[in-house]
Amino acid sequence: RTEKGVYNVLGMEFIPPELRENQGEVEAALKGKLPKLINYNDIKGDLHCHSSWNGGVNSIKELAEHAKNIGHQYLGITDHTKFLKIEHGLDEKKLVQQRKEIDKLNSKFKSKKLKFRILQGCEANILADGSIDIKDKALVKLDFVIAGIHSQFRMEKSRMTERIIKAIKNPNVDIISHPTGRLIKRRDAYQIDLDKILRVAKQTGTILEIDSYPERLDLNDQNIRRAKKAGVKMVITTDAHYKDQMRFMKFGIAQARRGWAEKKDIINTHSLSKLLKYFK
């Protein structure tokens, strides 16, 4: 006798524990229409990590070696940009300098015939008017761009919504980080019209982040399900500020499973060549 056997007797698909929230899973199980949830071994790489270039502890090399050792195929370095002075955010010139270091490391991996690559991104700041704090001519040279809100969190709902939408419409912004801004037990989510944001993200092909950092878990499970229903792709990241925090990935995957997300909904379940096609 097994738990799956009980469901079988009832004429239902087995309902994974994460879905047992009385959110339509019983009806779906009776119809044989439960999602095939993303698994814990589906992630191919982490696309939100901070290095010692600004807010992180470890060097890019240390982060890359750790990512490689835990089975990742790629790693995105996404240091903060210049608006965040407290984090010593990078300006356009420093991004160019950082690219040279990343290129050297990638050349070494290639010479050793290792199928691992570091991607240079950044976590740019969405300013109050929705503009980005790094010039477009610098952003376009990166492998991908994350943009997020790190200031003025208490804007009125319509202004905050338009602020995020303007960033989404920027042709160089690929991913919106921690889209609702919540910090569990510390800060409530922004006041936003998420449905409107999802419609624009679908139109532009912009990806929303599931930030695995335990204080964030943003998007949350309900918003993940809304994004999935809207056809918006997502990425599960750790927002790691030192290498051991890459272990947080499991929390984001668990959140995605609670949100009914499948492998096809999450871009970093893909190989590098397929992943790069999602970036603008």
Secondary structure, DSSP 4 states (H G I P E B T S, - for coil): --HHHHHHHTT-----GGG-SSSSHHHHHHHT----BPPTT---EEEEE--TTTT-SS-HHHHHHHHHHTT-SEEEE--BBTT-GGGT-B-HHHHHHHHHHHHHHHHHHHHTT---EEEE--EEEB-TTS-BSS-HHHHTTSS--EEE--S-TT--HHHHHHHHHHHHHSTT--EESSTT--BTTTBPPP---HHHHHHHHHHHT-EEEEE--TTT-BS-HHHHHHHHHHT--EEEE--BSSGGGGGGHHHHHHHHHHTT-BGGGBGGGS-HHHHHTT--
